[in-house]
Structure formats: structure tokens, C-alpha cells
Amino acid sequence: MTTAPLRLGISRCLLGDEVRFDGGHKRDNFLTDVLGPYVEWVPVCPEVEAGLGTPREAMRLVGDPAHPRLLTIKSGRDHTRVLEKMTTGRLAELGNLDLSGYVFKSGSPSCGVERVRVYTDQARPSHHGLGIFARAFTEHFPLIPVEEEGRLGDASLRENFIERVFCYRRYQDLLHNGVTRQALVRFHTIHKYLLLAHSTQHYHALGRLVGQAEHYRPKELAFKYGELFMEALAVKATVRKHVNVLQHILGYFKTTLGVSQKAELLGVISDYHQGLTPLIVPITLIKHYVGLFDVGYIREQVYLNPHPKELLLRNHV
């Protein structure tokens, strides 16, 4: 599915390394045992790499949620500057590793990307902060998919994140091979139904961009497409959108399927629509018919194989 290693950054504690403030870890079995065989992890612990040691005094974010300081809870020592210095150097290193995604530790004052507590003058902490390292990473690499391990417990969020990771790797391959108009047209074509499962609006906007490719320099075109492409995939795919895509694909078989075959496929699509079966059921039947009737255009669609089937992601959505 890719021509280069699928390399992901990750908070070291999630791999089982004992680098947390209390000397413990937060090993995540899905990441290590299920996803691990398909990726090359790049472990990072900003606090340890900043020289703060293990174990260490617990810390929290304090002040303005947009520009918080990192202070130890009991002694009040300010470690903001040392962490920011480490972050600048580490981001430069990560920029050379061609990362396709990053999994951060939830709630961490250095690594959290969702609802991190920031203590202000008010009695209650704000829950709108980002970890200092995570904020810098997302600003420096705006297109790279990121997620927290806690949110990956949700089947739909897990499937979406890993789908985006594999899609971003394909986009990186496109860049490495040279963005010609022909290559971009093909890339856009094979991602058609995957994009439609997320956002029709984005799909059409991307189509217009491809149609106007000659008006852009190659690097500018590549960035504009990548920005819209990743933005589209971040839009939530819903059952209704998947059903619409499945019905569109069904149209390619209208002259080849027999009456009973068509009824069977319509039946499993309906079952999926009603929540009686997961998405993998109609997808598997469609793939069977694609092979049986050699429907090349559909066979090439990334929608049918966005990530390794062994991950079982579509068995739960």
C-alpha cells in the first residue's frame, strides 16, 4: 500500500517505556500489538529529552491557555523554557523522518492535544489547552494526522485516524515521485469514493483544483491539494455517507449482476444502514463482485482497501 516505511511519532510511555513523572508507563496494547507490526514507531518523551528526569515532580500548565507555562505543582519551578528549547531541536529532527502520523499521550501538559487542563486565576482550570510540545508539533506539521491514545478507544475515531495515516503516506509518495498533472489526476481518481464518504464539498473542490493544475507551480499545487485532501478526510464519515457511496458503486454492476445477486447486495447495504451489520460486510461483497466481474475502476478505489484488513477497523464501524 505504500512505498516507504509508515513512520509514526508516539509518546514513549505508550510503548511501555517507564518515562512518566511517577516512573511508570501507559503501554497501549492496540498501538503496540495490533498497529505496531504495520508501522515504524519514533518514540519521543519531551520531558525526559528536556532533561527533567524520571521520576520527576508532577507538572501542570498555568496561565493563558494559548501561551501557558509549565510549572511543577509543589515547588512551582518553571520548566517552560527548557521544554521549548528541546521542542525546537526535536521538531527539526522529526522533520527529516518523513512522519505519516503521531499518537500523543492524552492529558499530558507536554503532549496532550485535546482538553488539556490549564490552571488560571479562576477557581476551576480551563479544559481548552494543548500540551506545549503537541501544540508546537501541530503548528509545525499542520498536515500530519495526530491523535491521542485515549480517543483511539472509540472505533470510529480509530478507523478515521488510521485511514488518514495511510492516506497521508500515499500523499507523501505522490510528492516524492513528483507531482505531475497526470499523477495528481490518478491520485484524485483512486481516492474518489473515499473522499465522498467524508465530504462531497471537498471532493468537488479538489476536482476543480486538479482541473486548474496548469495555473499552479508544482510545489504550490501539491500543497494546496494536500491541505484540502487532509481537511476532507478529517470530516467525519457517517453511515449515511457510506450508504450513498455503496449505492454509487452498485451502479457499476447494474448490467452484470443477476437479480438475486443485486438483491443480496442491496440487502447487506440496507442491513448496514440499519446498524445490523458493520461496514466490512457490504465492502467484502462488493470486493467479491469486483473480482468476479473484473471491474477495474472500482478495484483501484482506495475506499475498498484504505488500510490493512488485518487491523479489523471496519468490523466495528
N, C-alpha and C positions, 0 to 999 in steps of 0.2 A: 504493500500500500504506500510505502514511502521509499525514497532512495537514499536517505540519510538516517542516522540514529534519531530516534524520537527522544529527545533530551529534555527533561523537566527539572526545574528547580524545586526544592522541597525543604521545609523546616526540618532540621536534623532530628529533632525529638520524635517526629512522626515515623522515622525509620527504626526507632528503638534505641537511639543513642542517648545516653544519660547526660543530657546537657541542660536540663531545665534548672530553674533557680533553686529547687529543692534537691537537685542531684538525681532526679528521676527522668522518666521519658513518657511519651504518649504514643507508643507504637500503634499504627493503624493497620489492621490486618488486610483490609481491602487494598490499600496502597502497596503494602509490601508483598503480599502473597498473590493477589489477583491481577492488579495492574502492573506490578513490578516486573514480571517477565517480558513485558512489551515496551518498557521504557528504560532509559539510562538516567538514573537519578543524579542530580547535582545538589548535595546536601549543604545547607547553609544555616548557621546559628549566629545571627548578628551580634547577640550579646556576648557570646563566648569569643567570637572573632574580634570583638572590640576590646577584649582583654579583661572582661568583667568576672571571669572565673566561674567555677562550678564546685560546690553550691555557692550562691550569692544572695544577698539581701533582695527580697521581693521589691519590684518597682511598679510604678504606675505613671500614666500620663496626667499632666497637670497644666491648667491654664486654658488658653484659646484652643478649641478643638481643631482649628485649621493650622495652628502652629504650636503644638503642645511641647512641653518639656518633659524629659524622662527623669523622674526623681525616685530615689529609694524611699520606701514607705516609712521606715522608722527613723533613720538618720537624716533624711532629706537631702542626700547628696545628689547633685545634678550631673547625670551622665549623658546629657543631650549631645554635647559637642563631640565626645569621643565616639558615640554611635553614628553621628552624622559623618564624621571623618572616615570611619570604617565603611559606611554605606557608599560614599563616593568612589572609593577604590574598588569595592566589590562589584558595583554596577558596571564599572569599566571592564572587569574580568568577565562578568556574565555576558556582556555584550559580544564577546568573542566566541561564545559557546553555542550560539545559534539555538537558544532555548525555544521550545514549542509550547511551553506552559509552565505554571508554577502552582504548587499547593502550599498554602500558608497555614500556620497554626492559629486557630480561632481564638479570639480574645486576648492575644498577646500584645503588650504595649509596643513591641518591635515589629511583629509580623501579622497582626490581625487586620483583616480587610473589611469586616462588617461589624458595626455596632460595638466598637471598642470603647471601653469606659474612659472618659476624660474628666478628671476632677477639677471643678471650677469653684468659684466663690459661693455658688449656691449650695444648699444642703445636699441635693441629690446630684450624682455625676451625670454628665451628658453621655448618651449612648450612640453618638454620631461620629466617633473618632476612628482614625486609621492608625495602625502601627507605624512608627517612624520609617522603618525600612520598607514596609509594604507600600506606604504612600509614595516614597521615592521610586520604588521599582515600577509601579503602575504609571507614574508620570513619565518615567524614562523610557518604558517599553509599552506604549498605550495599546498596541495591537495584540500583545501576547495574552492568551487566556489565563486568568487566575481564578483560584477558588480556595475556600477554606475546607479543611478536612471535616469539620462538623456539618457543613451543608451537604457534603457528599453522601451523607446518610439518607438523603432524600433521593429516591430513584430517578425522578425527572431531572433534578439538578445534576446528578451524577452523569446521566446519559448525555445531557447537554454539554457539560464541561468536557467530557472525553471526546465527544463529537467535534467540538471546537478545536481541541488539541490536534486531532488528526487532520482536520481541515486546514488549520494553520500550518502544519507540516507540509501539506500539499502546496499551499501558497508559497512557502519558503522554497520548495523545489522549483516552482514556477520562476521565482526570482533568480535562483541560482542558474537555471537553464537559459535565462534571457527572455525578457518579456517582449515577444513579437505580437503583432495583432492576431496572427493565426493561432499562436499558443494561448492567448487570452480568450479567444473565441471558443477554443476547445475546452479550456478550464471552465468557462462560464456555462457551456453546454452540458458538461457532465455533472455539474452541480445544480442544474435547473430544479429538479424536484426536491432536493434537499432545501434549497433556498425558499421554494414555495411553501414548504412545510413550516417555515418560520415567518416569512414576510413577503407577501406579493408585492408590496410597495417597493421594498428594497430590491427584489428581483428585477423589476422593470427599470428601476433607476440604474442598476448595474448594466442592464441591457443597453440602455441609452448611452452609458459611458463607453461600453465596448464599441457601439456603433460610431462613436465620435473619436475613436482611438487616434486617428491621424492628426487630431488637433493638439495632442499632448506629446511631450518628450517621454521616452520610455520610463524613466525613473518616476516622473510625476504621475504618469498613468498607472504604474504599478502601485504606488502608494495610495492614490485615490481609490483604486479598485479594492485594495486590501482593507482600507479603512471601512468602506461600505460593506464589504464582504463579511468582515468580522462583526460589524454592527448588526447586520442581518441575522447572523447565527446566534447573537445574544438575545434576540427577540424570542420569547417563549413559543415553542411548538405546542400546539394543542391537539386534542383528539379530533376536533372539527377540521383543522387544517390538514391533519394526516388523512382523514377520510376523503377530503377533497383531492389530495394528491393521488391516493389509491384509486379513486374513481377516474381520474385523468389517465392513469396508467392502464386501467382496464380498457380504455378506448382503443389502445393499440392491439387488443386481442379480439375486437368485435367481429372480424372476419375469419378468425382462426379457431376460436373456442366453440365447442359444441354447446347445445342448450344446457345439458347437465353440468358441464364444466363452468359455464358462465354463472349458473345458479349457485354452484358451490362457492365460487369466488365472491359473488355478491353477498352470499350468506356469511362468510367469515369477515368481510368488511363490515357488515351490519352488526355482527357479534362484537367486533372491536368497538364500533361506535357506541354500543350499549354497555360497554365495560365488561363483557362476558369473557373476552379473551384479550391477551396482550398484543401489542403491535407486531411481535415476531410471527404471529400466526398468518395474517394476510401477506406479510412480506415473504414468508417461506413459500407460500403457494404461488405467489407471483414469480418468484425466482425459479420455481419448478417449471412454470409455463414459459418463462423466458428461455430456459434451456431447451425445452421441448420443441418450441416453435422458432428458435433462433432469432429472437427479436433484438438485434444488435444495439439499437438506440437505447433501449431500456436496460440492457445488460451492462452498458457502460455507465449508467447513472450511479453516482456515489450514494444516492439515497438508499439503495438496496444493501450497500456494504460500507457504511461510514466508519466502522471500527471493527476490530476482530470479533467474530461471532462468539468466541470462547469467553469473552467478558460478560456475556448474557445480559447486556444492558437493556435490550428491547424485550426481554422476557418479563420486565417489571413496569413497563410504561404502556 
